[in-house]
Every structure is written in structure tokens, then in C-alpha cells.
Amino acid sequence: MNTKMLSLYCSAQISVRNFVDTQATALRERRESGQATLEYVALIVLLAAALAVGFIAMQGITKGPLVDFVQNVIKAGLNAALKALGITVE
């Protein structure tokens, strides 16, 4: 291989490598964008569920539409989380 051919090959190799690295970095950044918002929303939902459970416990309520609603929301959230992890519950 002559020097000019080697120089062109090295230049092309470096250009391709830089392009691939740039694209990979862009994909990683895109995948992570918005994650903080999702985590904050999940935290707020968890806090609201905890407050609802605390309110129900303070009132001594064991039956009724509010209790059923809170139980169903908690069950749905747990089932969705388990499904996302690939765990099936019967």
C-alpha cells in the first residue's frame, strides 16, 4: 500500500469513527431527555397515594368508594410496574 492510499484510508477511518461516536452520543442524550420529568411525576403520584392512604387510615374508613378507588389505583400501579419488569402476577 502506498503512502497516499494509506493516508486516505486513515482519514476515512477517522471520519467514520467520529461520525459514529457523534451519532451514538446523540442517541444516548435523546433517550435520557425527559427522564427527570417522568421521575418527578412518578414521585408526585406516589406521594399522593401515600397521602390518600394516610387520610383513609386516619378516618378509620375500611369500606366505600374512596377506599376502593385508592386500592384499585395502587393495584394498577403495582401491576404496571411489575409488567414493565417482566414479572407476571396472577
C-alpha positions in Angstrom: 0.0 0.0 0.0 1.5 3.4 -0.9 1.6 6.4 1.4 -1.2 8.3 -0.3 -3.6 5.3 -0.2 -2.7 4.7 3.5 -3.3 8.4 4.3 -6.7 8.4 2.6 -7.7 5.2 4.3 -6.7 6.6 7.8 -8.6 9.8 7.1 -11.7 7.9 6.1 -11.5 5.6 9.1 -11.2 8.6 11.5 -14.1 10.4 9.8 -16.3 7.4 10.0 -15.3 6.7 13.7 -16.1 10.4 14.6 -19.4 10.2 12.8 -20.4 7.0 14.6 -19.3 8.4 18.0 -21.3 11.6 17.4 -24.4 9.7 16.4 -24.1 7.3 19.4 -23.8 10.3 21.8 -26.8 12.0 20.3 -28.9 8.8 20.7 -27.9 8.5 24.3 -28.8 12.1 25.0 -32.2 11.7 23.3 -33.0 8.6 25.2 -32.3 10.3 28.5 -34.1 13.5 27.8 -37.4 13.8 29.7 -36.4 11.1 32.3 -36.3 13.6 35.1 -39.8 14.8 34.3 -41.1 11.2 34.4 -39.4 10.6 37.7 -40.9 13.7 39.3 -44.4 12.7 38.0 -43.9 9.2 39.5 -42.8 10.7 42.8 -45.8 13.1 42.9 -48.2 10.2 42.2 -46.5 8.1 44.9 -46.8 10.9 47.4 -50.5 11.5 46.5 -51.2 7.7 47.0 -49.4 7.8 50.4 -51.4 10.8 51.5 -54.6 9.2 50.4 -53.8 6.0 52.3 -52.8 8.1 55.4 -56.1 10.0 55.1 -58.1 6.8 54.9 -56.2 5.3 57.9 -56.8 8.5 60.0 -60.5 8.4 59.2 -60.8 4.7 60.1 -62.6 4.0 56.8 -62.4 0.4 55.7 -65.1 0.4 53.0 -66.5 2.7 50.5 -65.9 4.2 47.1 -62.8 6.2 48.1 -61.1 3.1 49.6 -62.0 1.0 46.6 -60.6 3.8 44.3 -57.3 4.0 46.2 -56.9 0.3 46.3 -57.6 0.0 42.5 -55.1 2.7 41.7 -52.4 1.2 43.9 -53.1 -2.3 42.4 -53.0 -0.9 38.8 -49.7 0.9 39.5 -48.1 -2.1 41.0 -49.3 -4.3 38.2 -47.9 -1.9 35.6 -44.6 -1.7 37.4 -44.3 -5.5 37.6 -45.3 -5.9 34.0 -42.6 -3.4 32.9 -40.1 -5.5 34.8 -41.4 -8.6 33.1 -43.0 -10.2 36.2 -46.4 -11.7 35.8 -48.8 -11.9 38.8 -52.0 -13.9 38.8 
